[in-house]
């Protein structure tokens, strides 16, 4: 049986993903052609209501918030994967910006695959190590989401009976997270479990990682703390948006908007979460008494204000890399 090199398999996977992306964007373009008039109408109404967005201080606040998020994301990858700690922070930040751009313009799974391929291209990491770091990052994101959602429900008691059912479901999910943490703790303390987990990590090619050593607690705590801080900076633009568009709003509404969009877009198959992001923001705003026109404006502006700061930096990195390669080729 003829073996295919791993690099060729990865290239084929990336090409298949890019073909799927092309199909998604073709369908998205057709959809935008049909929806151009409604979008144009919403945009005109938005400009009439958001005079305060012309204030440079508000725009700078959003830019600074997302700049902090990008820096924290780069630090998180360095904490989770020790192979990245020897690299220059600028290189890690560059890869993180492109990775953030890809997962925010491509469908779920596709953006992560292409992003991990980009990381591997510019860093001395294997695919297994990057998938390992990505899995830990997703696990930590889940922990932060559940903890924030449980805290929100306990503080504000939103959505009536639906909120109570959601609380019950989150209790079971929190139990699963505790059991997962218990397995990691036993992997360090109990010799039998430790040996089994090390054998598993050897088979996966991850024996060099520090998860089953004593350092795993420090790595886990630092990564979780960084993710929680990142969420604080992500909530700030939502508060700025509500402050700019709405005459009356509350902390409960800001948190409901942020958490609902986070939960809904976590497993969205729509490229760039177009439609899902706006729809969830619209229905949450309606639930808190915002009128229909302003709810549409809020949903559109929320997505635009989140999408541009996460996509444009990555596009700038790729454009600068392409320009640098062209200049080197001519010289």
N, C-alpha and C positions, 0 to 999 in steps of 0.2 A: 504493500500500500504506500503510495507516494504521499509524503508529508508536505503540507503547505506551510511556509515560514509564517511565524506569528505576525510579522510586520505586514505581509500581504493580506492576511486575514483581517487585520485591523483596517488596512486601506479599503478593502472591499466593504467592510461594515460601515465605514465613514461614507463611502460613495453611495451605498444604499440609503443611508440616512439623508444625504444631501439630495438624492432623487426624490425621496419622500417630502423633503422640505420644499423642493420646487413645486411639487403637486399641491401642497398646502397653500403656498403663496399664490399660485395660479387661481385656486378656488377663492382665496381671500380677495384677490384683485377683482374677480368677477362680482363678489359680494359687495365690495366697496363701490363699484360702478352703479349697482342698483340702489345703494343706500346713500349715494352722494348728496342728493337733495335734502333728506332728513338731517344728515350730519352737518351740512352747510347751514341749515336753519338753526340747529342747536348751537353751533359756533357763533353765529350772529347774536343770538340771545345771550350767550355767555359773555361776549365782549361788552354788552350793554350793562351787565350786572357786576362785572369784576373790575371796576376802576381801581380798587385798592391793589390789584395785582401789578399795576404799573409802578407801585412802590418798590424801588430797588432793594430795600432792606429785606422785604419778604422773599424775593427771588433769591437773594444771597443766602438767606437762612435755609432755604430748601437745598441749595447747592452745597452748603457746608455740612448739612445733615447727611446727605448722601455721600459726600466725600469721606466723612467719618465712617459710614457704613462700609465703603470699599476698603478702607484701611483695616478695619476690624475683620472683614472677611479674609484679607490676605494674612493677617496675624493668626486667624483660626486655622487656616491650612498649614501654617508653619508649626502650630502647636500640635496638630493631629498627626502630621507626617514629619518625622525627624530628618528625612532625606531632603526636605525643603529648607531646613534651618541653615544649611551651609551655603545656600544661594543668597545672592544680593536681594535685599527687600524690594528693590525697584523691579527686579525680574519677577518676583512673586506677585507684586501688585499688578504688573502688566498682564500676567496670566490670569489673575483673578478678575480683572476688568473684562477681558475677552470672555472668560467663562460666564460671568454675570450677564454679559450681552447675549450670549448664545442661549442660555436657559430662559431668557426673557423675550426672545423673538421666535424660538422654535418650539414645537410641541413637546410635551413631557416625554422624557426618555431620549429623544433625538438631540436636544440641546446638551444634555448631560454626557451623552456618548461623544459628541464632537468636542465638548469642552475638556473631557478627560484626555482625548487624543491630542488636543492642543497643549495641555499640561505636559504630557509625555514627550512631546516634540521638543520642548524647551527646558526640561528638567531631567535630572538623572533619577527617574523613578520608573518602576515597572508598572504595567497595567494593573496587576494584582494589588500593589501598594496603593495606587490611586483609587481603585475601587474600594479598598479597605477604608481609606480616609474619607471617601465620599459617603460610605455606609455609616461611619461614625458620625459624620456631620449631619446626615439625615436623621439619625437616632436622636441626636442632641436637639435638633430643630423640633422634633416631635415632642420631646420633653418640655421645651420652653413653651410651645404652643399649648399643650395640655395644661401646664401650670398657670399660664396667663389666662386661659379660658375659664379654668376652675376659679381663679381669683376674681375674675370679672363677674361670673355668675353668683358667687358668694356675696360680693359687695353690692351689686345692683339688682339682682333677682329679675333679669329681663325675660321677655317673651312668654311670660305666664307658664302654662302647663308644658309648653315646648321646652322652656328653660329647665323645668324640673326633670323632664325626660333626658335632656342633654346632660344634666348633672349626673344622673344615674349611669348613663353610658360612659361618661368621663371617669367615674369612680372605678369601673371595671378596667378601663384603659390604663388608669393610673396604677392599678394593681399589677397589670402586665409589666409596666415600666419598673415597678419595685422588684418584681420577680427577676427581670433582666439584670438589674443592678445587683441583686442577691447572687445570681450566678457568677457575675464578675468578681464579687467579693469572695465567694467560695473558691473561685479559680486561683486566688492569691493565698487564701488561708488554708484550704483543705488540699492536702498533697494528692489525694486520689483525683479530685477534679482538676487540679493544676496539671497533672501529667496528661490527662485526657485532652484538655484544651490545648496543651502544647503540641501534642501529636496532630491534632486537627489543624493547628496553625502551620505546622511543618508541611502537611499535605497541600495546604493552600499557598505555600511559599511566603508565609508572613512571620517566620520565626524571629526575624530581626525587630519586629515591633515590640513595644513596651506595654501592651495591654495587660498581659498576665504577669507583669512584674510589679514591684511596689510603686513604680512611678505612675501607674495607670490612673490612680486617684487624682494625682496632681494634674495630669493631662485632661482628664474628664472634667474636673472642676474649672480649670482655666478656659476650656473650650465652651462650657456651658455659660460661664460668666460673660465671656466675649459675645456669645449669641444673644444673651439677655440685654447687654448694653447696646448691641446693634439694633435690637427691636425698639429701644427707647428713642434712638435717633430716627428710626423709620416712622414712629408715631408723631414726631414733631411736625413733619410736612402735612399730615392729616389734620392736626390741630390748626396749622396755619391756613389750610384750605377752608375749613369750617369757619374760622375767624374772618376770612376774606369774603366768603359768599353768603353766609347766613347771619341774620340779625340776632337770633337766639340759638344757642346750642349748649350742650352739656358735655362733661367728661365722659358720661355714659355713652352718648352718641358717638363721640370720637373713638372710644374703645370698641364699640359695636361695629362701626364701619371698618376699622383696621382688622379686627379679629375675623369678622365674617368674610372679608375679601381674602385674607390669608388662608382660611380653611377651604374656601371655594376654589381658589386657584392652585392649591397644593397638588391636585391630580387632574388639572384641566388639560384636555387634549387640543384645545384651540391654540393656534400659533400666537404667541405673545399674550395669551389670555384675552384676546379681543372678544368682546361680547359678554364673557363671563364676569370680568372685572366690573364693567359698567352696569351690568344687570344686577349684580349683588349689591353694589353701592346704591343703586336706584331703589331697590326694595327695602333696604335698611333705612334709607332716608325717608321713604314713605311711611315706614312703621313709626318713625319719630315725629311725624306730623309735617314734614316738608312738602310743599306743593309739587305737583307733577313736573312743571317746567324746571324748577330749581333742582329737583332730584336728578333729572336728566343732565343738567349742567354739572352738578356735583359729581355724578358718576363719570362723565366724560373727562372733566378736569382732574379728578383723582387719578384716573388711569394715565392720562397724559403727563401729569406731574410726577408719577412714579416711573413711567416707562422711559421717558427721555433721559433722566439722570443715570439710569442703569444701562442704557443701550449706547448713547452717544460716546461716553469715554472709551468703551470697547472698540467702537468703530474708528475713533481717533487713533487708538493704538495700532489697529490693523492698517490704517491708511499711512501712518508714519513708518511702519515696518515695510510696507510696499514701496513707499517713496525712497526710503533708505536703500533698499535692495536695488532699485532702479539706478540711483546715483552711484552706488558701488560698481554696478555693472558697466556704466559708462566710463568710470575712471579706471 
